[in-house]
Amino acid sequence: MLAAFDHPVFDSQRNFRELLQAMARPAMPRTLPVLPPAPAPATPAAMAVLLTLCDTSTTVWLQQPHDALAQHLRFHTGARLVQEPAEADFALISDPQTMPPLTAFALGDSRYPDRSASLVLQVEGFHPGTGYRFAGPGIRDTERVRIDGLPERFWTERAALAPRFPLGIDLYFVAAQNVLALPRTTRKLED
Amino acid sequence: MSSTYNSNAYNFGFLDENTKRMLRRALLKAVAIPGYQVPFGSREMPLPYGWGTGGIQVTAALLGPNDVLKVIDQGADDTTNAVNIRRFFGRVAGVATTERTADASVIQTRHRIPETPLREDQLLVFQVPEPEPLRTLEPREAETRTMHALADYGLMHVKLYEDIAQYGHIATSYDYPVMVDGRFLTSPSPIPKFDNPKLDRSPALMLFGAGREKRLYAIPPYTRVESLAFDDHPFEIQRWEHRCAICNAGDSYLDEVVVDDRGTRMFVCSDTDYCSQRSDNAATEEAA
């Protein structure tokens, strides 16, 4: 059994502040300050997000629920692992190419749009300044970033959710030590 | 003050870790849905409701040992509420505190936004008594939830229209309702409408906590925030014929203070840090 954070109180606080800034400033990569050990197929950055935010009151869906990973999460967070993506507060996508469609996850209720899934997607890397252009709350003008390792259908599925705002799904992409968030409000521009 | 934190007596920041995680999850959803009120399990705090328990819980979920905290009450650093909250976090988190806006990483505020422009690396936490802008018009939570779901805000426009019909202008001078990113009608907390323009496209992330009502919400940076108005009655902020009697500022929000029992008044900046910075600068220039 691997360890979690060395200093649970301070490590999760430092990671949370980066997650908060990542969500507040979409499409801009931030560095997670503390990476815990993680059993495969989870990466340390994905584990940092889950350990920071999950506990006995959250449900987690694992795309690849390997025994060691499931045990690790249960032991360190007490989170309830669920079989159906639709039941998950948090979902760990360790292989985006074969992930279920976004509509498989909870989009929230029109009176309570916060009751929606947050996805942690392990991707190959971020390349700011190239790729798609994004706009929305938190972005001053526009922000350009390429996210490697996503299936092309992903952007079509995400665009199809936009008209359903305030319902939606919030995304945390992790690669190496970095995290990049795309809340439901961030629009991918056509150009 | 930082030396008074005793890690055996309290968990860092007073709240337990499960509560902080709940608050953090709620804050992230709040940022993802700008202006929408996220319910949270508000805890009993060692201060009564109405003293900023919502703001305190949000601040407790944010703070780390390296933060520098500023707390203001109606713009002032030296009022009872501000002093007590600053002392509270000095004791339960051992964080450094400051009265200078520019030096703070987290600013908790009751009813003002500092005059000094905020930066991207600063967080502003508002204490909110009533998070629901429609509450005085519709007392039922189930109804206001539905109105937000449908973006049905006609009632608020009628209220503002009735102000104009009755008084000739929109009579709301504080807690003036805003539309966040063109979707959610949001209470800016009872800041004077003078401060509303500072909400629009702010470089700093703004977080709002209502302890008694158990709601929190957020306005992300660079987000469009419009004060409701009509084409023929545009939004206007307060203006004064006076300048600050201490620092001579003509651009800040002024408090009217009665200074004797014959009704003599003076106008001074509500933002004590802004006022003292200006006075100090003027004094330095005079000496030079």
Interface residues (C-beta under 8 A of the other chain):
Chain A: P8 V9 F10 S12 Q13 R14 F16 R17 L19 L20 Q21 M23 A24 R25 T52 L53 C54 D55 T56 S57 T58 D89 S110 R111 Y112 P113 D114 S116 S118 P137 G138 I139 R140 F165 P166 G168 D170 P183 R184 T185
Chain B: N11 F12 E17 N18 K20 R21 M22 R24 R25 A26 L27 L28 K29 A30 V31 A32 I33 P34 Y36 V38 P39 A61 L62 L63 G64 P65 E120 R145 T146 H148 A149 L150 D181 R183 F184 R201 L205 A218 P220 P221 Y222 T223 R224
